[in-house]
Amino acid sequence: MNGSIFLIPAVIGMIAIGVLLPESRDPAPPALDALGGLLSVAGLGTAVYGLIEAPGRGWDAPPVLAALAVAALLLAVFVWWELRSAQPMIDLRLFRRPQFLWGSVAGVLVTFGLLGMLFVVPQYLQLVAGRDALGTGLRLLPMIGGLVVGAPAGERLAAHTSYRVPVATGLLILASGLVIGIGTDVATGYGVVAAWLATIGLGIGMALSPAMDAVLGALPPERAGSGTALTMTLRQVGGALGVALLGSLLAQGYTDRLAVDDLPAPAAEPAHDSLAGALTVAARLGDTALIASAKAAYLHGMSLVLIATAAVALVGAALTATLMPGQPRPAHLDAPQSAPRRTPRCTPPTSTQKRGQPRPRPHW
């Protein structure tokens, strides 16, 4: 019954799209690439399955290794097929355009950082700081406020300079907010947490919006749909990869610092599995030492996640500042230029024409 609440935004969205979204279509739509669609769905689905299962099963688990190997093979065949197909489902040659390439890379890196944050911070607010679900959601609002401020600021900066300036600056701001968050501990007040959350949101908004504008600006209007779909697919895969990698890092940091040597085996196993399990066991046993150990262990794992995400953001800022085109390049400049139209010239009258005779009609 509770799941029916998701029908409300779905219905509103469909009505709004049908009424407000202007019509747009490719004047020469390609034929359906059934094999490319099958390969992409199978490859990406298998890859996401392996990435999601890796934190729980372990990266060396046979099902995880098999899924990742099959996904790599399927995606390699997909790339081969798309490059040789006359009418590919996704034109991978778009990555030859530096503006499209580095705008897409920046979008993936920002999504990596955003999902990394959303993976660890709510658990910190709810399980370490002791907030309920509503209080946790409200305390994430500074990050949303930073996004709202950063997005238009990044677009204005891009309009006056270039795409790479706000994208690189936003990634640097994102990294700085993550670095501030590394020092968070049990005694840290919410004011400090709100400050670095707002900084992270500001950096994400400033980088993400111009990065997507750069992607669209590198494409002709009839290719905007396929190019945007390709970029969004990369962002989703990058997000899944971020959750899997950062989740593994968080789990490793948590289990390395958790002290469960004095617990019986039936109690130690759920405590090792998650912070929530450790707090449940500690509440049943009345073990305050386990509560303190579990919270400190989680904060250690969260710090490792923030360090890794900050490093990725810094690398992305350096790559964007170095390799992204300095000035926005409209897509029409990449199209072949037609030959200039010749101005017709009037044929002058012949020298045999006598005065008083009507002039012959000029030939154009």
Disulfide bonds with the S-S distance in Angstrom:
none
